[in-house]
Amino acid sequence: MFLSLHPNIRLRIVLSFFSKLMGSMIFPFMAIYFSKLINPFSASIIITLQLILQLVISLYGGFLSDILGRKKLMVMGELLKFLSFVGMFITTFGFYGADILMVASFLLTGISTGLSSPAAEAMLIDLSNPDTRTFMYAVNYWANNLSITIGIIIGGWFYTTHFPELLVVLTIISFITFLITLLGITETLRESSSNKRTFSSDLKEMVNSYKYVFKNRAFVFFTIAGISILGIEFQRNNYISVNLSENFKHVVFFGNVIDGVRLLSLLTVENTLIIVFLTSFIIKFVNNSNIVRFLYTGYLLFGIGFIIFSYSLEIYSLILGVLILSIGEIIYTATRQTLLADIIGKNNTGSFSAVSSMTFHVGKIIGSISIILGNYTGSIGIVVLIIILLIINFYTTKKALEVKEN
C-alpha cells in the first residue's frame, strides 16, 4: 500500500526518516551542551528563543507556501538547515567567537524548520484524500518514531566522545536531503496568477489568510485540543525527566546500574518500540471502527499513562504507564490527523498547517512550565495539571466535532 502513495509522499517520508534520525542524535542533547558551554539559565533562553523563532517563521512560511508553492519553501528550508549544520560543525574547531556562531547556527535551525514544515505538511494534504490519509499519517508517524529511537540510541552512545563526527554525518545527510528535495520533489500547488508583490501587500494578504483560518471555529477548537494533549506529552522532557533524575533510586539490571536518566532513555525506547511494532495492527483495527470513539479512547489512555509516568518512581509501574500511554498515542495520532485534514479541507492548507503546527510549540511551553510547578507542588501538582489538560482536551474536541457537523 505504501507504493500506492504519490511519489512526493513516499519521498517525503523517507527524507523525514533520515532527517529525524540524524537530528535525534544531536538535538535532544543541546540543552546539556549549552548548559555546559554557557550556563543552564542561558541554555533555557537559547532553546526558548529558537522555539519562538520557529513558531513565528512558520506562520509566515505557511502563508508563503500557499502563494509561492510548497517546493520553494521546502528547498529554502533545507538549504538554511544545511548551512546551520555547517556552522555548528565549524565551531568544533574552537576559536574566538565560536560560541556565538554555535548559538546563531542553532537558532537558524529553528528558522529553517519554520519555513519548510508547513509547506511539507500542506503538500501531504494536497496529495492525499480521506481514504489514504489515515494510512499515510500512520506510516509517517511509524517511520518518525523508528528514526528517533535509532537516533537516540546512537546519539546517547557517541554524543560525549564523538560530537564533531556526529555533526559531520548530520551535515552530509542534510546536504543530500537538500539535493533530493531540489531535484526529486515536484510542486503540488496549482499555478495562480500573481501581481507585483510588496512586503505590505504580502503582510496584508497573510493577515487576511489567517483571519480566514481563525473563522473556522472547528479548527480553532481542534487546535486547542492539540495544545492540551501536547502539554501533557512534553511533561516527559521537563518535569518527569527532572523528577526521575533527582528522585529515582538506582537499580542494578544485569550488572548495569540504571539511574533516573538512563531509565528515562530506556522508557523512551520502550515507547518508540511499542509504536513501531504495534501501529500497523492497531491502525487496521481503528480503520474499521468509529474514528471519533477511538480518538477519545486514545486521549484517555494517553492521559492515564502519563499520570502514572509522572507520579510513580517504581520501575514496573513506570513500564506499565509507558505501555498505556504508547497505545493511546498510536490511537489518537492517526485518528486526530485524519479528522484535522477533513476540518482543514483543500483551501489555504499552508496557513492552516502553520497554525496547526503551533500546537507543538505552545505545548512545549506548557511542558516547560511544569518544572516550576513541580518544584512547589511535587508530583501531585503535575497529576492535577494533566487531569485539567485532559478535561480541556475532551471539551474542545467535542466542540470541534459539533461545529464541524453543523
Contacts in CASP RR format, 6 or more apart in sequence:
PFRMAT RR
TARGET T0000
AUTHOR 0000-0000-0000
METHOD contacts of the structure
MODEL  1
MFLSLHPNIRLRIVLSFFSKLMGSMIFPFMAIYFSKLINPFSASIIITLQ
LILQLVISLYGGFLSDILGRKKLMVMGELLKFLSFVGMFITTFGFYGADI
LMVASFLLTGISTGLSSPAAEAMLIDLSNPDTRTFMYAVNYWANNLSITI
GIIIGGWFYTTHFPELLVVLTIISFITFLITLLGITETLRESSSNKRTFS
SDLKEMVNSYKYVFKNRAFVFFTIAGISILGIEFQRNNYISVNLSENFKH
VVFFGNVIDGVRLLSLLTVENTLIIVFLTSFIIKFVNNSNIVRFLYTGYL
LFGIGFIIFSYSLEIYSLILGVLILSIGEIIYTATRQTLLADIIGKNNTG
SFSAVSSMTFHVGKIIGSISIILGNYTGSIGIVVLIIILLIINFYTTKKA
LEVKEN
1 135 0 8 1.000
2 10 0 8 1.000
2 139 0 8 1.000
3 10 0 8 1.000
4 132 0 8 1.000
5 127 0 8 1.000
5 128 0 8 1.000
5 132 0 8 1.000
5 136 0 8 1.000
5 139 0 8 1.000
6 127 0 8 1.000
6 128 0 8 1.000
7 186 0 8 1.000
8 123 0 8 1.000
8 127 0 8 1.000
8 185 0 8 1.000
8 186 0 8 1.000
8 188 0 8 1.000
9 123 0 8 1.000
9 124 0 8 1.000
9 127 0 8 1.000
9 128 0 8 1.000
9 136 0 8 1.000
11 180 0 8 1.000
11 184 0 8 1.000
11 185 0 8 1.000
12 120 0 8 1.000
12 123 0 8 1.000
12 124 0 8 1.000
12 185 0 8 1.000
13 139 0 8 1.000
13 140 0 8 1.000
13 143 0 8 1.000
14 143 0 8 1.000
15 177 0 8 1.000
15 180 0 8 1.000
15 181 0 8 1.000
16 120 0 8 1.000
16 140 0 8 1.000
16 143 0 8 1.000
16 144 0 8 1.000
16 147 0 8 1.000
17 143 0 8 1.000
17 144 0 8 1.000
17 146 0 8 1.000
17 147 0 8 1.000
18 147 0 8 1.000
18 173 0 8 1.000
18 176 0 8 1.000
18 177 0 8 1.000
19 173 0 8 1.000
19 174 0 8 1.000
19 177 0 8 1.000
20 144 0 8 1.000
20 147 0 8 1.000
20 148 0 8 1.000
21 147 0 8 1.000
21 148 0 8 1.000
21 150 0 8 1.000
21 151 0 8 1.000
21 173 0 8 1.000
22 151 0 8 1.000
22 169 0 8 1.000
22 170 0 8 1.000
22 173 0 8 1.000
22 174 0 8 1.000
23 151 0 8 1.000
23 170 0 8 1.000
24 147 0 8 1.000
24 148 0 8 1.000
24 150 0 8 1.000
24 151 0 8 1.000
24 152 0 8 1.000
24 155 0 8 1.000
25 151 0 8 1.000
25 152 0 8 1.000
25 154 0 8 1.000
25 155 0 8 1.000
25 156 0 8 1.000
25 158 0 8 1.000
25 159 0 8 1.000
25 166 0 8 1.000
25 169 0 8 1.000
25 170 0 8 1.000
26 155 0 8 1.000
26 159 0 8 1.000
26 166 0 8 1.000
26 167 0 8 1.000
26 170 0 8 1.000
27 109 0 8 1.000
28 152 0 8 1.000
29 155 0 8 1.000
29 156 0 8 1.000
29 159 0 8 1.000
30 47 0 8 1.000
30 106 0 8 1.000
31 43 0 8 1.000
31 44 0 8 1.000
31 47 0 8 1.000
33 43 0 8 1.000
33 163 0 8 1.000
34 42 0 8 1.000
34 43 0 8 1.000
34 46 0 8 1.000
34 47 0 8 1.000
34 103 0 8 1.000
34 106 0 8 1.000
35 43 0 8 1.000
37 43 0 8 1.000
37 99 0 8 1.000
37 102 0 8 1.000
38 46 0 8 1.000
38 99 0 8 1.000
44 368 0 8 1.000
46 103 0 8 1.000
46 106 0 8 1.000
46 107 0 8 1.000
48 365 0 8 1.000
48 368 0 8 1.000
49 107 0 8 1.000
50 106 0 8 1.000
50 107 0 8 1.000
50 109 0 8 1.000
50 110 0 8 1.000
51 110 0 8 1.000
51 361 0 8 1.000
51 364 0 8 1.000
51 365 0 8 1.000
52 361 0 8 1.000
53 107 0 8 1.000
53 110 0 8 1.000
53 111 0 8 1.000
54 110 0 8 1.000
54 111 0 8 1.000
54 113 0 8 1.000
54 114 0 8 1.000
54 361 0 8 1.000
55 114 0 8 1.000
55 358 0 8 1.000
55 361 0 8 1.000
57 110 0 8 1.000
57 111 0 8 1.000
57 114 0 8 1.000
57 115 0 8 1.000
58 113 0 8 1.000
58 114 0 8 1.000
58 115 0 8 1.000
58 117 0 8 1.000
58 118 0 8 1.000
58 354 0 8 1.000
58 357 0 8 1.000
58 358 0 8 1.000
59 206 0 8 1.000
59 210 0 8 1.000
59 354 0 8 1.000
59 355 0 8 1.000
59 358 0 8 1.000
60 206 0 8 1.000
61 73 0 8 1.000
61 114 0 8 1.000
61 115 0 8 1.000
61 118 0 8 1.000
61 119 0 8 1.000
61 350 0 8 1.000
61 354 0 8 1.000
62 73 0 8 1.000
62 118 0 8 1.000
62 119 0 8 1.000
62 122 0 8 1.000
62 350 0 8 1.000
62 351 0 8 1.000
62 353 0 8 1.000
62 354 0 8 1.000
63 202 0 8 1.000
63 205 0 8 1.000
63 206 0 8 1.000
63 209 0 8 1.000
63 210 0 8 1.000
63 350 0 8 1.000
63 351 0 8 1.000
63 354 0 8 1.000
64 72 0 8 1.000
64 73 0 8 1.000
64 115 0 8 1.000
64 119 0 8 1.000
65 73 0 8 1.000
65 118 0 8 1.000
65 119 0 8 1.000
65 122 0 8 1.000
65 189 0 8 1.000
65 350 0 8 1.000
65 353 0 8 1.000
65 354 0 8 1.000
66 122 0 8 1.000
66 189 0 8 1.000
66 209 0 8 1.000
66 348 0 8 1.000
66 349 0 8 1.000
66 350 0 8 1.000
66 351 0 8 1.000
67 194 0 8 1.000
67 202 0 8 1.000
67 205 0 8 1.000
69 119 0 8 1.000
69 187 0 8 1.000
69 188 0 8 1.000
69 189 0 8 1.000
70 119 0 8 1.000
70 120 0 8 1.000
70 122 0 8 1.000
70 123 0 8 1.000
70 126 0 8 1.000
70 185 0 8 1.000
70 187 0 8 1.000
70 188 0 8 1.000
70 189 0 8 1.000
71 119 0 8 1.000
71 123 0 8 1.000
71 181 0 8 1.000
71 185 0 8 1.000
71 186 0 8 1.000
71 187 0 8 1.000
71 188 0 8 1.000
72 119 0 8 1.000
72 187 0 8 1.000
73 115 0 8 1.000
73 116 0 8 1.000
73 118 0 8 1.000
73 119 0 8 1.000
74 116 0 8 1.000
74 119 0 8 1.000
74 120 0 8 1.000
74 123 0 8 1.000
74 181 0 8 1.000
74 185 0 8 1.000
75 178 0 8 1.000
75 181 0 8 1.000
75 182 0 8 1.000
75 185 0 8 1.000
76 115 0 8 1.000
76 116 0 8 1.000
77 112 0 8 1.000
77 113 0 8 1.000
77 114 0 8 1.000
77 115 0 8 1.000
77 116 0 8 1.000
78 112 0 8 1.000
78 116 0 8 1.000
78 174 0 8 1.000
78 177 0 8 1.000
78 178 0 8 1.000
78 181 0 8 1.000
78 182 0 8 1.000
79 112 0 8 1.000
79 178 0 8 1.000
80 108 0 8 1.000
80 111 0 8 1.000
80 112 0 8 1.000
80 115 0 8 1.000
81 108 0 8 1.000
81 109 0 8 1.000
81 112 0 8 1.000
81 113 0 8 1.000
81 116 0 8 1.000
81 174 0 8 1.000
81 177 0 8 1.000
81 178 0 8 1.000
82 171 0 8 1.000
82 174 0 8 1.000
82 175 0 8 1.000
82 177 0 8 1.000
82 178 0 8 1.000
83 108 0 8 1.000
84 105 0 8 1.000
84 106 0 8 1.000
84 108 0 8 1.000
84 109 0 8 1.000
84 112 0 8 1.000
85 105 0 8 1.000
85 109 0 8 1.000
85 167 0 8 1.000
85 170 0 8 1.000
85 171 0 8 1.000
85 174 0 8 1.000
86 105 0 8 1.000
86 171 0 8 1.000
87 101 0 8 1.000
87 102 0 8 1.000
87 105 0 8 1.000
88 102 0 8 1.000
88 105 0 8 1.000
88 106 0 8 1.000
88 167 0 8 1.000
89 164 0 8 1.000
89 167 0 8 1.000
89 168 0 8 1.000
89 170 0 8 1.000
89 171 0 8 1.000
90 98 0 8 1.000
90 101 0 8 1.000
91 98 0 8 1.000
91 99 0 8 1.000
91 101 0 8 1.000
91 102 0 8 1.000
91 105 0 8 1.000
92 163 0 8 1.000
92 164 0 8 1.000
92 167 0 8 1.000
114 357 0 8 1.000
117 353 0 8 1.000
117 357 0 8 1.000
118 350 0 8 1.000
118 351 0 8 1.000
118 353 0 8 1.000
118 354 0 8 1.000
118 357 0 8 1.000
119 350 0 8 1.000
121 349 0 8 1.000
121 350 0 8 1.000
121 353 0 8 1.000
121 356 0 8 1.000
121 357 0 8 1.000
122 189 0 8 1.000
122 349 0 8 1.000
122 350 0 8 1.000
122 352 0 8 1.000
122 353 0 8 1.000
123 185 0 8 1.000
123 188 0 8 1.000
124 136 0 8 1.000
124 140 0 8 1.000
125 133 0 8 1.000
125 341 0 8 1.000
125 344 0 8 1.000
125 345 0 8 1.000
125 346 0 8 1.000
125 349 0 8 1.000
125 353 0 8 1.000
126 188 0 8 1.000
126 189 0 8 1.000
126 346 0 8 1.000
126 349 0 8 1.000
127 188 0 8 1.000
128 136 0 8 1.000
128 341 0 8 1.000
130 338 0 8 1.000
130 341 0 8 1.000
130 342 0 8 1.000
133 337 0 8 1.000
133 338 0 8 1.000
133 341 0 8 1.000
134 283 0 8 1.000
134 286 0 8 1.000
134 287 0 8 1.000
134 334 0 8 1.000
134 335 0 8 1.000
134 337 0 8 1.000
134 338 0 8 1.000
135 283 0 8 1.000
135 287 0 8 1.000
137 333 0 8 1.000
137 334 0 8 1.000
137 337 0 8 1.000
137 338 0 8 1.000
138 279 0 8 1.000
138 280 0 8 1.000
138 283 0 8 1.000
138 333 0 8 1.000
138 334 0 8 1.000
141 275 0 8 1.000
141 279 0 8 1.000
141 333 0 8 1.000
141 334 0 8 1.000
142 275 0 8 1.000
142 276 0 8 1.000
142 279 0 8 1.000
142 280 0 8 1.000
145 272 0 8 1.000
145 275 0 8 1.000
145 276 0 8 1.000
145 279 0 8 1.000
146 272 0 8 1.000
146 276 0 8 1.000
148 272 0 8 1.000
149 268 0 8 1.000
149 269 0 8 1.000
149 272 0 8 1.000
149 273 0 8 1.000
149 276 0 8 1.000
152 265 0 8 1.000
152 268 0 8 1.000
152 269 0 8 1.000
152 272 0 8 1.000
153 269 0 8 1.000
155 166 0 8 1.000
156 265 0 8 1.000
158 165 0 8 1.000
158 166 0 8 1.000
159 166 0 8 1.000
206 351 0 8 1.000
209 348 0 8 1.000
209 351 0 8 1.000
210 351 0 8 1.000
210 355 0 8 1.000
212 347 0 8 1.000
212 348 0 8 1.000
212 351 0 8 1.000
213 219 0 8 1.000
213 348 0 8 1.000
213 351 0 8 1.000
213 352 0 8 1.000
213 355 0 8 1.000
214 220 0 8 1.000
214 355 0 8 1.000
216 343 0 8 1.000
216 344 0 8 1.000
216 352 0 8 1.000
217 400 0 8 1.000
217 403 0 8 1.000
218 343 0 8 1.000
218 400 0 8 1.000
218 401 0 8 1.000
218 403 0 8 1.000
218 404 0 8 1.000
219 340 0 8 1.000
219 343 0 8 1.000
219 344 0 8 1.000
219 352 0 8 1.000
219 355 0 8 1.000
219 356 0 8 1.000
219 400 0 8 1.000
220 400 0 8 1.000
221 396 0 8 1.000
221 397 0 8 1.000
221 399 0 8 1.000
221 400 0 8 1.000
221 403 0 8 1.000
222 339 0 8 1.000
222 340 0 8 1.000
222 343 0 8 1.000
222 396 0 8 1.000
222 397 0 8 1.000
222 400 0 8 1.000
223 355 0 8 1.000
223 356 0 8 1.000
223 358 0 8 1.000
223 359 0 8 1.000
224 392 0 8 1.000
224 396 0 8 1.000
225 392 0 8 1.000
225 393 0 8 1.000
225 396 0 8 1.000
225 397 0 8 1.000
225 400 0 8 1.000
226 336 0 8 1.000
226 359 0 8 1.000
226 393 0 8 1.000
227 358 0 8 1.000
227 359 0 8 1.000
227 362 0 8 1.000
227 363 0 8 1.000
227 366 0 8 1.000
228 389 0 8 1.000
228 390 0 8 1.000
228 392 0 8 1.000
228 393 0 8 1.000
228 396 0 8 1.000
229 299 0 8 1.000
229 302 0 8 1.000
229 332 0 8 1.000
229 389 0 8 1.000
229 393 0 8 1.000
230 359 0 8 1.000
230 360 0 8 1.000
230 362 0 8 1.000
230 363 0 8 1.000
230 364 0 8 1.000
230 366 0 8 1.000
231 363 0 8 1.000
231 364 0 8 1.000
231 366 0 8 1.000
231 367 0 8 1.000
231 389 0 8 1.000
232 302 0 8 1.000
232 303 0 8 1.000
232 306 0 8 1.000
232 386 0 8 1.000
232 389 0 8 1.000
232 390 0 8 1.000
233 302 0 8 1.000
233 306 0 8 1.000
233 329 0 8 1.000
233 363 0 8 1.000
234 363 0 8 1.000
234 364 0 8 1.000
234 366 0 8 1.000
234 367 0 8 1.000
234 368 0 8 1.000
234 370 0 8 1.000
235 306 0 8 1.000
235 309 0 8 1.000
235 310 0 8 1.000
235 367 0 8 1.000
235 370 0 8 1.000
235 382 0 8 1.000
235 386 0 8 1.000
236 264 0 8 1.000
236 268 0 8 1.000
236 306 0 8 1.000
236 309 0 8 1.000
237 367 0 8 1.000
238 367 0 8 1.000
238 368 0 8 1.000
238 370 0 8 1.000
238 371 0 8 1.000
239 310 0 8 1.000
239 367 0 8 1.000
239 370 0 8 1.000
239 371 0 8 1.000
239 373 0 8 1.000
239 374 0 8 1.000
239 382 0 8 1.000
240 264 0 8 1.000
240 309 0 8 1.000
240 310 0 8 1.000
240 382 0 8 1.000
241 261 0 8 1.000
241 264 0 8 1.000
242 371 0 8 1.000
243 310 0 8 1.000
243 313 0 8 1.000
243 374 0 8 1.000
243 378 0 8 1.000
243 379 0 8 1.000
244 260 0 8 1.000
244 261 0 8 1.000
244 263 0 8 1.000
244 264 0 8 1.000
244 313 0 8 1.000
245 259 0 8 1.000
245 260 0 8 1.000
245 261 0 8 1.000
245 264 0 8 1.000
247 313 0 8 1.000
248 259 0 8 1.000
248 260 0 8 1.000
248 263 0 8 1.000
248 313 0 8 1.000
249 313 0 8 1.000
250 257 0 8 1.000
250 258 0 8 1.000
250 259 0 8 1.000
250 260 0 8 1.000
251 257 0 8 1.000
251 258 0 8 1.000
251 315 0 8 1.000
252 258 0 8 1.000
258 266 0 8 1.000
263 315 0 8 1.000
263 318 0 8 1.000
267 309 0 8 1.000
267 318 0 8 1.000
267 319 0 8 1.000
267 322 0 8 1.000
270 319 0 8 1.000
270 322 0 8 1.000
270 323 0 8 1.000
270 326 0 8 1.000
271 322 0 8 1.000
271 325 0 8 1.000
271 326 0 8 1.000
271 329 0 8 1.000
274 322 0 8 1.000
274 323 0 8 1.000
274 326 0 8 1.000
274 327 0 8 1.000
274 330 0 8 1.000
275 326 0 8 1.000
275 329 0 8 1.000
275 330 0 8 1.000
278 326 0 8 1.000
278 327 0 8 1.000
278 330 0 8 1.000
279 330 0 8 1.000
279 334 0 8 1.000
282 327 0 8 1.000
282 330 0 8 1.000
282 331 0 8 1.000
283 330 0 8 1.000
283 334 0 8 1.000
286 294 0 8 1.000
286 331 0 8 1.000
286 334 0 8 1.000
286 335 0 8 1.000
291 335 0 8 1.000
291 338 0 8 1.000
291 339 0 8 1.000
292 335 0 8 1.000
292 339 0 8 1.000
292 401 0 8 1.000
294 331 0 8 1.000
294 332 0 8 1.000
294 335 0 8 1.000
295 331 0 8 1.000
295 332 0 8 1.000
295 335 0 8 1.000
295 336 0 8 1.000
295 339 0 8 1.000
295 397 0 8 1.000
296 394 0 8 1.000
296 397 0 8 1.000
297 328 0 8 1.000
297 331 0 8 1.000
298 327 0 8 1.000
298 328 0 8 1.000
298 329 0 8 1.000
298 331 0 8 1.000
298 332 0 8 1.000
298 335 0 8 1.000
299 328 0 8 1.000
299 332 0 8 1.000
299 390 0 8 1.000
299 393 0 8 1.000
299 394 0 8 1.000
299 397 0 8 1.000
300 328 0 8 1.000
300 390 0 8 1.000
301 324 0 8 1.000
301 325 0 8 1.000
301 327 0 8 1.000
301 328 0 8 1.000
301 331 0 8 1.000
302 325 0 8 1.000
302 328 0 8 1.000
302 329 0 8 1.000
302 332 0 8 1.000
303 325 0 8 1.000
303 386 0 8 1.000
303 390 0 8 1.000
304 321 0 8 1.000
304 324 0 8 1.000
304 325 0 8 1.000
305 321 0 8 1.000
305 322 0 8 1.000
305 324 0 8 1.000
305 325 0 8 1.000
306 321 0 8 1.000
306 325 0 8 1.000
306 386 0 8 1.000
307 383 0 8 1.000
307 386 0 8 1.000
307 387 0 8 1.000
308 317 0 8 1.000
308 318 0 8 1.000
308 320 0 8 1.000
308 321 0 8 1.000
308 324 0 8 1.000
308 325 0 8 1.000
309 318 0 8 1.000
309 321 0 8 1.000
309 322 0 8 1.000
309 325 0 8 1.000
310 379 0 8 1.000
310 382 0 8 1.000
310 383 0 8 1.000
310 386 0 8 1.000
311 379 0 8 1.000
311 380 0 8 1.000
311 382 0 8 1.000
311 383 0 8 1.000
312 318 0 8 1.000
312 321 0 8 1.000
339 401 0 8 1.000
340 356 0 8 1.000
342 404 0 8 1.000
343 400 0 8 1.000
343 404 0 8 1.000
344 352 0 8 1.000
344 353 0 8 1.000
344 356 0 8 1.000
345 352 0 8 1.000
366 389 0 8 1.000
370 382 0 8 1.000
370 385 0 8 1.000
373 381 0 8 1.000
373 382 0 8 1.000
373 385 0 8 1.000
374 381 0 8 1.000
374 382 0 8 1.000
377 384 0 8 1.000
END
